[in-house]
Amino acid sequence: MAASKPVDPDSGSALPRWQLALLVGAPLALGIGAAYLWSRSRAKEKRSKGDGERKTPEGSASPVQGQHGLAGGPLDRAQAAKNRGNKYFKAGKYEQAIQCYTEAISLCPKEQKSDLSTFYQNRAAAFEQQSKWTEVVEDCSLAVEMNPRYVKALFRRAKAQERLDNKKECLEDVTAVCILEAFQNQQSMLLADKVLKQLGKEKAKEKYKSREPLMPSPQFIKSYFSSFTDDIISQPLQKGEKKDEDKDKEGESAEVTESSGYLKAKQYMEEENYDKIISECTKEIESKGRYSAEALLLRATFYLLIGNATAAQPDLDRVINMQDANVKLRANALIKRGSMYMQQQLPQLSTQDFNMAAEIDCRNADVYHHRGQLKILLDQVEEAVADFDECILLKPDSALAQAQKCFALYRQAYTGNNPSQVQTAMTGFEDVIKKFPKCAEGYALYAQALTDQQQFGKADEMYDKCIELEPDNATTYVHKGLLQLQWKQDLDLGLDLISRAIEIDNKCDFAYETMGTIEVQRGNLDKAIDMFNKAINLAKSEMEMAHLYSLCDAAYAQTEVARKYGLKPPTL
């Protein structure tokens, strides 16, 4: 689809990373995209342990009776009061339970911190049943002050902080709980994910409104336009379209009496002088020149590329509604608006636009190619394959459509645990790279499938072939770097390759995101936060920015937990 890279489901999106690979014609590495990545795969295997919700108060915290003298001493009386409170709690009589826990707190010797922390936590549990969230936070805080690694109190406080809309404090508490429980409790993991998504969306919404538009790298722009074959505005200048001054130099008569902003913009495209394109298109539109429709579409396209969907949509709307415009312009505008809607998580509107494009230009291969990718994102694999087949029928030399069809069939077979179909898809990849040996995307998608099958050596060869064909494609270096980590656990080589990606394209947000995630695993949280912030500033959509903020917030929460409680997850 004509869209920038969306985000990982484990960090705020509904789109799995294997599907997102199709958007750019290259796979995204397995396992990247979660700031708690080091433990998630282990947690998924062990979630049957410790999944129960923490609702009940605790029993005796001091098995030895009479520690402060004879039976009936202060601690014994405190324990007795707590036990009465537990009975009231279980009977649903929370006010009486609170009175008993308060009595236990007043009776308990101050040096008995373990017992006191239990009493406060139990009273907090009763307050929780009454939805008295401020009191819950206060009592849990006293419990944690006496016992900093008290999981029940930390988690109860996290839930209360969420109710009070204190997301940052909630995240810090639930992060501590996740680390203490080795990420094996689904309930705390789900709360962490929920709060990270909320924080990410809130921060991205605010940041994205005030962000400075940023032109992507030339390599990204060229890759974007290469996904279209029927896009008039991305075609080179034809002889009859030469700028007036160029025609004069060639001894041709000038057919246009005044300079065209659109033709200047096209010339700037050929020269990779992308920053001047929007202004030249604006001149064409304002002068109501002969290329106004083309200028509107080209301007909208570059608005999308710099992440300004708000400015892009009116231009796309105008082109789509121009009944006398070239049908291919209107179809291309529908594809781009449909892709924009998908980025905005509006799949129904997206589907409508793609279907309309197919109705008005049924012989346009781009429509089926990009609609096929939409169907993949919607888990409609059979319909996606049908669209890829239609694209291939119209454009038999469409290498990308053939590679993506193989990848879609492979993932369907892989996730469905169908070995024979997996092998059929792998054979299909071999056929694609033999038929289209210069299609880098074919090698890249095949490499992803080979990595799934743990055929790491051959996957590495495929990435080398990608680099040979497209030495300036930074994303391929990131994938190859991640492969080294998964295959050889070679951290140095992996980081060197990702650093190389940043040298090639210092606007490659995926490289910064990946570097940040690895630094989280290494325990270098400050460096990870720096990498995530760089990626945030390069985000091409609000949704992608929200994902990156979630990663950054997760790393920051871990720094706070380490500072407050001395808790750190295992590192690479």
N, C-alpha and C positions, 0 to 999 in steps of 0.2 A: 504494500500500500504506500501511497505517497504521504508518509508520515514519519516523524522522528521516532526514536526508540522509546517505547513505553517502559513500564516498570514491572518488577518482579512481584508475583502474588504474595510471597512471604514478607514483602515490605510495603504493601499498600495497594496492590493492583489486583484485578481479577484475571489478569492475563498470564498464563504460565510462560516461563522464559523460553521453553523450546518453541512455543508458538511465535514469540516475539522475534525469534531468529529469522523468520520468514520476511519480516518487514524490511530488513536491510540485506537480505540475500546471504547472510552469514550467521552461523550459530553463536549463541551466547553460552558461555561456559557453565557447566553444571556446578551448582553449589554456591555461586556468587549471587549476592543480593540481599543478604541478611546480616545485620551487625552482630547477631548472636550465632553466627554460622558454625562456629567450632563445635557446638554441642547439639545443634538441631537434629542432625541425622541420628545421633545416639538417643536423643529424647524420644523421637518417633518410635523407636524400637522398644522403649521401656515405659510408655505412658500408662500402661496398666497399673504401674506402681505409683501410689500416691495421688490418684486422681480424685479422691474423695474431697468433698467440700468441707471446709473447716467451719463448722457451725457451733459445735458444742463447747462448753467450758472444759477446763482441764481438771483432772483429779488431783490427788495429793502430790505436791512437789517435794515433800520431805518424808521419805519412807520411815525414818527413825523417829519414834515418838519421844517426847519428853527431853528434847535436846537442851532446853533451858530449865533444867531442874526436874521436879517431879511431874508426873502426868497432870495435866490441868494447868501447865505453865502457859505463858503468853502465846507461844507458838502453837501449842496444842489447842488453845481456845480459838486462835485465829483459823486453824485448820478446820475446827468444828464449825465455825461460822461459814467458812467457804463451802463445806460439805452441805450445810443447810441451803446455802445459795444455789448450789448445783441442783438440789432437788426442786427448788422453786423454778429454776431455769427450765428443767426438763418438763415441768408441769405448765410451762407457759406463763408463769407468774413473775414477770420480769422486774416489776417494781420491788417486790419482796426480795428477789434475788439480788438486786442492786444494793438494798439495805444490808443484806448479809455480807456481801463482798466488801462493802464500805466498812463494816464492823471488823472483818478480817484484816483489812489494811490498817485500821487504827490499832488493833491488838498486836500485830506482827512486829517483832523487834526489827529495827531499821537495818541491822547488819545482815539480816536474812534476805539478801537481795533476790535470790532465786525464787523464794516463796512470795515475796512482795510482787515481783514481776508477774507471777502467775495470777495473783489476786487482781492486779490491775487489768491484766488481759481478760480475765473472766468477767470483770465488770464492763469492760469494753464490749464483750460479746453480748451482754444484756442490753447495753445502750444501742448496739447495732440492731437488735430486734425491735427497738423503739424508734429506729431511724434518727437517732440523735447523733449525727455524724461528727459534730464538733467535739462532743464528749468522747466519742470513740477515738478520735485522733489524740485527744489529750491523754487518755488513759493508756493507749498503746505507746505513746511517746514515753511515758513514765516507765512502762514495762521494758521498752527497748533501751532506755537509758541505763537500766540495771542489768539488762541482758542483751547486748548489741546484736546477737545472732539468733534472736528469738523469732523463728519463722512465723509462728501463728500471729504474733503481734505485728510483725512487719506486713504480713499480707492483709490482716484486718485493717491496718492503717492505710494501706494502699487502696483498698476498696472504698474506705471512707473518704480519702482524698479525691478519688474519682467522683464520688457523689457531690463533693464540694467544688468540683470543677478545678481542682488543683492538679493539673495534669503532670506538671514537671515533678512535683513531690510524689505523686502516685507512681510515676515511672521509676524514680530512684528507689522507692521501696520495693516495687515488684521486681526490679533488676536484682536487688540484693536477694530476694527470695529465690529467683531463678538460679542464681549462682550457688546459694546454699543448698538448693535441692538438686544441683547438677543438671538442671533443665529437664527433669524427669516428671514434672507435674504439669499436666495439660492445662489445668485451670489458671495457674500463674502465667504460663506461656501465652495463653489466649488473651489475658488481660494486658500483658506487655505489648503484644501485637496491636490490640485495639487502641491503646493509648498512643503508641507510636504513629499509627495511621492518623489519628485525630490531630496530634501535634503537627505532623507533616503537612496535612491538608491546611490547617490554620495558618502555619507559617508561609507555606507556598502561596496561598491566596493573597496574603499581604505583600509578600516580596515580589510576586510576579507582576502585580499592578504597577510597581515603581521600577522594575528592572530596566536597565539600558538595553535596547536591541543590540544583538550581537550577530554579525554575519558568520556563518560556519566556515570551516576551512574549504579551500577550493576542491579538495578531494571529496569531501562530503557532498558538496553541491553537484559535482560531476556524477557521483554515484547516484544521487537522487534523480537527476534527469535521465540517467541511463536506464532507469526502471520504466521509462515510457518509450514506445516506438511510434505512436501516432500523435505525438505532441508537437503541434506546429511551432509553438514559440521556442522550443529547444533545438529546432533544426538550424543548421548553419545558414548564413545569408545567401540567398540565391543571387544570380547575376543581376536580375531585374530589381533587386532590393538594395543594391549598393548605395551607400550614402552619396549625396550629390557630389561632394568634393572628390570622392574616390572615383566616381564615374568620369569627372572632368580630367583627372590625372590619366585615366585609361583612354582618353580620347573619345569617350562616349558622350552622347548628348544627354543632358540632365532631364529626366522625365518628370521629376518633381521640382517645382519651383522654389519650395522652401524646405528647410531641413526638417526631417522627421525625428521626433524624440524617440519613437519606438525603434527606428532603424539604428539610431545611435546606441540605444540600450542593447540591441542585438549585437552590435559591434563590440560593445563593452563585454558582453558575455563571451564572445570569442577570445577576447584579450584577458579574460578572467579578472576584469576590473569590476567586480560585482557591487561595490559600494555605490556606484553611480547609476545603477539600473533603475531603482525606484524613482529617483528624481526625474530621469529622462522619460520614463513612462508617464509620470504625472504631467509633464509638458505636453505629451501627445494627447492625453485625455482632456486636459484643459483647453487645448486648441481645437478639439473635436476633429482631429486628423483622421485620415483614411484608415489608420491602423488602431483606432480607439479600442475596439474589442480585444485585439491582441495585446495592447498595452495594459488593459485592465487585468487580463489573465496573467500576464507576466509580472505585473506589480503585485497581484494577489499571491502569486507563487513565492515571490521573494519576501513578502510579509510573513508567509507561513514559515519560510526557511529561517527567518530571524526570530520566530516565536511570537509573532503578533497576529494571532488569529482574529482578534477583534477588528483590526484594520483589514484583514484579508476577506472576511465574510461579505461585506457590502460589494466589493469588486466581483467576487465569485457570483453573488446573487444577480448582479447586473448582466454578466455574461450569460448566465443560464437563462435569463428572461429575454435575451435578444433573439427573437424568433427568426430574424433575417441574418443572423450571424452564421459563420461556417459551423456546421454540425459538429465537427471535430473539436472546435474551440469549446462549444457548450458541453460536450461529453467529457472533455478534459477537466473543465471547471467542476462538473458533477463528481468526477473521481476525487478531485482534490478536496472538495467540500465534504464528500462522504468520508474521506480519510480523516479530515479535521474533526468531524463528528465522532468518529471512533476514538480519537485521542481524548475527546471530551466525555467519553463513556456514554455516548448516545447512540447505541447500536441500531435502534429502530430508524432514526433519521438517516443514519449511515446507509442502512440497507435500502431505504427508499431512494436515495440518490444514486446508488449503483444500479438499481433496477431501472430507474429512469434513463440513465446513461445507456443501458443495454437496449432500451426501447427506441431511443432516438438515433442510435448509431450501432446497430446490431452487428456490423462487420468490423468493429473496432476491437482489436486484440487486447489493448490496454484495459478495457472495461472488464473483461473476463479474468485477466491476470490479477488485477487489484481486487476484484470482487472475490476471487478465489482465496486471497489472503484474508479478507474479511471473514469468509466462512470458516477458515482455520481458527481465527480468533474466537469465533462463536461455537467452536467444537462441532461444526457441521462438515465433517471431513469428506463425506461422499459428495456433497454439493460442491465442495471446494475442488475436488478432483475433476468433477464434471466441468467446472469453469476453466481449470487449467487445460483440460482436453480441448475445449472450444478455442482457447487462446492458441494452443499448438496447431489446431486445424487451420486457423486463420494465418498464423505465423509459424510455419514448421521450423524456422531457424531460431525460435525463441528458447534459447538455452536456459535462461533463468526460470521460465515457467516449467520446463521439463525437470529441472533440478528440484524446484519447490514441490512439484507433484510427487517426486520420489520421497522427499523428506516428509511430506504429509502422510503418505502411505506407510513409511517406515515408523513414524511415531504412533500411528494408529495400531500397527502390529506390535510395536514394542510395549506400549502401555496395555494392550490387550493380551500380552503374553502369548503371542502366536509365532513360534519359532520359524515355521515354514514361510509365513508372509514376511517376516523380518528378512529372511534370506532372499526372498524375491525382490524386496526393496533394495537390499544391498547390491544385488545383481543389476538392478535398475540404475543405481548410481554409477556402477562401472560402465554401463552402456552410455550414460550421459557424458562422462568425462572422456570417453573414447570418441564420441560423436562431436563433442564440443571441447576440444583440448585447451582452448583459450578462454574458457568461462571460469573465472576465479570462484564465482559463487558455487559452482558445482562441486569443486574440490572442498570448499569450506563447509558446505552442508554435509558432504560425505564424511568429512573429518569429525563432525559432531556425532554422526551415527557410529562411526568407528570407535570414538571415545566411549559411547554408551556400551559398546560391545567389548570394551577393554582391549581393543586392538590398538594400543597406544603408538607402537612404532609406525604402523601404516598411517594413523591419523597425523602423526608428526610429518610424514612425507607429504601428505595432502596440504598441510599448512605451508610447508616449504614451497610447494607448487604455487599456492596462492601468492606468496611473497615474490616469487619469481615473475609472476604475471602482473602483480600490482605492488611494486616495492614501496609505494607511498601510502598504502592502506594501513593506517595505524591499528585498526581494530583486529586485523589478523595477527599482529604481534602480541596483542593482549591475549587472544585465544591460545596462541602457541605457548605463551608464558604460563598460562593456567594449566595447560596440558603437562608442562614440566613438573608442576607442583603435584598434580594428580598421579602422574606416571612414575616419576623418579624421586618425588619429594625433594626436588632440587630448588630450594627457595631462592638461592642466589641467581641461578639462571632465569628462573621465572620472573624475578623482580627486574633483572637486567633487560629482559625482553619487553616488559611493560614500560620501563623507563625509556626504552628505544621508541616505543609507540608515542610517548609524550614528546620526545625530540622531533619525531616526524610531524606530529600534529598536536600542537600545544592547546588545541581546542577540543581534543578528544575526551569528552566527559566520561565515557565508558572506561578509559584508562585510569583516570583519577578515582572513579568510583571503585574500580577493582583494586587499585593500589591501597585505597583506604580500608577496604574490607580485609585485605591481607594484613595490613598493619594492626587492625583490631585483633586478628588472630595471633599476631606476634606480641601483643600486649603494648604496642606503641600507640597509645590512645591519642596523645596530642598530635602526633603526625597523621593519624587516621582522620582526626577532625579537620586538620588542614586540607587533606586530600578531598574530603567530602565537601568542604566549603568551596574549593575550586570547581568541583563538579557542579555544585548548586549554581554558581555564577554562569555556567555554560549550558544549563538545562534548556531544552528546546520546547518544553511544554510545562504547564502548571502541574500536570499529573506526574511528570518525570521529576520535577522539582520537589514535590511532596514526598516521593519515594526517597530522594537523596536527603531531605531533611530528617526523615525517619531514621536513616542510617546514622546521620550525624548526631541526632538526639540520643540514640542508643549508645553510641560511643561515649558521649558526654556523661550520660547517666552512669556508665561504668567507672568513669574517672571520679565522680562524686562518691560512689559506693566504695571505691578503693580508698578514698581520702577519709571517709567517715568511719568505715567499719573494717578497713584493711582486707576487703574481699576482692579477689581477682580470679577470673576464670582461667583454666589451663591455657597455655599458649603453645604455638608451634615450636 
